[in-house]
Amino acid sequence: MMNSSASAIDRGKAVQKVGDGEEETLEEIEGFDDFTIASTWERFISEIEGFCRLWFVDGHKNLLEKGAECLASRSNMYMIKCELKHGVKLYMMEYYFQIHGNDKAEQWDDDLHSMQLSFGVTEFLIIAPISASGVVLDAPESSKLLSAVAIALSNCGSNWPAFVPVHDPSRKAYIGIQNMGTTFTRRFDSDRIGSQVPVRLLHLEGLYELFVSKFALTAVDFSTNCFRVRSTMRLTYRTPYADDDAESQDDINRERKGDAIEFNHIKKQWDDDCPWAEWYSSEDPIKGFELTAIWPKKMFEGSVEMAELENESPFDAEKWLLFPIISQNMFDDSIGKFGFASQLSLLVSALDMSFEAKYLEDFVSAENSGSDISKISDCIPPPAVVDRILKEIFRNGVESWKSVDFEKRNSRFIKGAPLGSLFAEFCLHLLWLGNCNIRAISTLWIEFVREVRWCWEESQPLPKMSASSSIDLATCLVHQKLQMLAICIEKKNLLVHEPPSGVESEASSVNKVDLHDACDQSHDMLSKTSLGTISPQRLVIPHDAEESLNCSQRHGTGYRDLLATDVRRKGSAGVVDSMMLLHSYQNMHSPIIQDAPPMTEDMHEERLRVAEAFGNLLSFSGQLERDILSSDMSAFKAANPDAVFEDFIRWHSPSDWESDGVEDKSIHDIVNSPKPNWPPKGRLSQRMAEHGSLWRQIWNTSPAIPSSKQRPLLDPIREGEKILHYLETLKPYQLHEQMVCTSFRAAADILNQTKFGDFRLLKAKIDQLYCTLASTLKSLIANHVPDRFELIGDLKQLCVVFDHIEKLVILAASIHRKLFDAPRLSQAVFQDYFDFYLPKMGTGLASLCYDKVFNVKQVVKVHERDVVASLFPPPTASQSWRKVLSMGNLLFGHEPILREIIFSVYDNVSNGQYSGSNLVASMGDIETHRMYICGTSNDLRVALSVTSWD
């Protein structure tokens, strides 16, 4: 026994020649030789078995932790692989599995792998050589390889099906095997016809006969014999592309003139009426739709029934699924940004470069050979281009869609010019000028300021700027300056066309004569008639003068003096209700006063700086308002010649008048009062009653001059020249900072005008974009130069975020237009893509790595089928002749681009060739034959699985 063991050990150490001629040393295991793995073939089987046992024991969840990869095109399909060696050849074995298994592959689940769909399996193995082709070209080798896998799986007690790719790679052919216990074995085979498909196999009748021929024992006439076959079908239709036919009626407008026909090749873009169409034309992100029609599983007993199925309409299908074909630009970030996002990114680069010079002219001039600016290779646009753009910018009028109220939106929190204003138009135009390089921007700005100066010198109103509103301090400073200049131009025109102050109009002279005549007439009538019988309407006397006259009769005051006061009254805006003058029985008149001079943000800041320098903010603020207060007092005196300082305080600052409880009464109440109590008792506040009050000093020195005769509070000439000086000497980085803010705001407002239905998720994202813009662009509002590198980095990130929102808005607009009459479906389609795209929306300089494929289909309800069917217009005559319709189930003349059919036959193992044991008899029906057919008129792929009893 010991000798036998020793000889075994010696043999284990010896070098043996194996069948393929290689010299190998057998591994010594505890003094015994394992002759079951003596050859490379046996060791190859053992190695496969080892990996299969390991995967089987670990389970699916543990395999995920060990590096199993999720397939990009499948959300529930994972794969783990290993490398094997047989002799000098290397093989790759891949194990595919699902976390949540589904045994019903024939249910047309879109998440199924092609192998699952073809053979009706769930988890499976694929073993293939590591080579350029990735397939086994030698038939004996493929059989030997499949046998090795089958033996290894049988040793493991596993029922996993295994496949080996064979033949040419273009044929996508496989052979496979599956051990189903000790009773049955399934064999798989698939192949593909990549050229012209036989006419018989283009029709369902021929495909049915092909499947029946695989299990019919003898050659029979399939048209006269019945074979109970279960079948289900899925057809895929694709909408025609817009540019498939160059002679489409949408692209060519034909005008008939007599016998001649004119072809106006004016191609209409899909987004011609979208808000962004004025600035760029976007590629339609929806290239089309794929409609999937599914017929349920049904029993067929002959080829005639299959021919009837071929004549059915897609409307007879049980289920419709719609899938949008989305442009690659929406997925591939390597293509780059487009639309506003791409141009905004270029503008940010120009901002980065604007810190290199002190004046804009430095970027335009070529005399900078000694500086870094000379290295800029950006070109300057030709004068003709600049002139055309300036005409567009200064074109009068604003587009109707730009007049939408943006006050309710978050755009007001972005300190830029509002959409539709002159500076906003400038910024939007420069985005598309010369790739938005800094030299082109500088050139356009210089010419822009020259055009603004021309408007000033020629007293022409600034287009797209309102001269009647106050300065909006929530906007950028350039817009405030342009708004101020528009006001100055209007004031300047008023000064030029205003008549001389000493010239009285004819109407005023006539009114004055009529008033004196009225005084004389009233004196005569009062001497003959009692006061109560005189009607005010009969006299040419103002109503307030008449009541003053009645009051004077009671109190002994001369009515001629009162009427003379009305003659001296100038610049009255009307009587103040329930208020009378303290020292005369006359109604108080509200004067017409000058508007407070408008001020821009930098003017306010300058006043505050001066006030802080004086150390007394309140006193200096009152001093600065002296001219405004003096103007108001002069106007009040002109409107109320007999007024005193206390009257002005009661009208201008009621809080500084302390009343004793007696309310003011009108002259009508005083006349009808049995015991008039006038004047009312009251006093000035302590602030106004102090000796040397600034307000009283101004009152004493203010003449009685109506506002129309006063010196204007705003000097339009001086302010206009200061504004032009500011625009001409603006530093490059200061201009570019305001352009960046305005461009982002205007671009966001334009996108916000898009009509995309009630897509609430997108609306929320747009609101979030406004908040992001406002918070990021705050750094540009500061007067000091911010951190340049941090600023540019934040703005670059902002461009990435803007690009994501812009893509979603354009996609939503396209979906909304195409599915306008099916709002539920359009929202569901957008929701599917939004959920898919959301992980890509990172805030970094580059989007997140996200390699999944969008393949979600949306169920079309019955009442929505007509809307979807309208996407398939009947083909024109020029389209019909190009292809011969060879497949059935037409949808408005369109044949399916892909037809998929699954045939299957079931047999009861207790009857027929599969019966023979009690164990088999208890298994019931099994699927003996299954065939998956996929293809068109030029491509046909067939996969067959057959179950046999071993």
Buried (B, 14 or more C-beta within 10 A) or exposed (E): EEEEEEEEEEEBEEEEEBEEEEEBEBEEEEEEBBEEBBBBBBBBBBBBBEBBBBBBEBEBEEBBEEEBEBBEBBBBBBBBBBEBEBEEEEBBBBBBBBBEEEEEBBEBEBBBBBBBBBBBBBBBBBBBBEEEEEBBBEEEBBBBBBEBBBBBBEBBEBBBBBBBBBBEEEBBBBBBBBBBEEBBBBBBBBBBBBEEBEEEBBBBBBBBBBBBEBBEEEEEEBEEEEBEBBBBBBBBBBBBEBEEBEEBEEBBEEEEEEEEEEEEEEEEEBBEEBBBBEBBBBBBBBBBBBBBBBBEEEEBEBBEBBBEBBEBEBEEBEEBBBBBEBBEBBBEBEEEBBBBBBBBBBBBBBBBBBBBBEBBBBBBBEEBEEEEBEEBEBEBBEEEBBEEBBEEBBEEEBEEEBEBEBEEBBBBBBBBBBBBBBBBBBBBBBBBBBBBBBBBBBBBBBBBBEBBBEBBEEEEBBBBBEBEEEBBEBBBBBBBBBBBBBBBBBBBBEEEEEEEEEEEEEEEEEEEEEBEEBBEBBEEEBEEEEEEEBEEEEBEBBBBBBBBBBBBEEEEBEBBEBBBBBBEBBBBEEBBEEBBBBEBBBBBBBBBBBEEBBBBBEBEEEBEEEBEEEEEEEEBEBEEEBBBBBBBBBBBBBBBBBBBBBBBBBBBBEEBBEEEEEEBBBBEBBBEEEEBEBBBEBEBEEEBBEEEBBBBEBBEEBEBBBBEEBEBBBBBEEBBBBBBEBBBEBBBBBBBBBBBBBBBBBBBBBBBBBEBBEBEBBEEBBEEBBEBBBEBBBBBBEEEEBEEEEBBBBBBBBBBBBBBBBBBBBBBBBBBBBBEEBBEBBBBBBBBBBEBBEEBBBEEEEBEEBEBEBEBBBEBEEEBBEBBBEBBBEBBEEBEEEEEEEBBBBBBEBBBEBBBBBBBBBBEBBEEEBBEEEEBBEBEEBBBBBBBBBBBBEBBBBBBBBBEBE
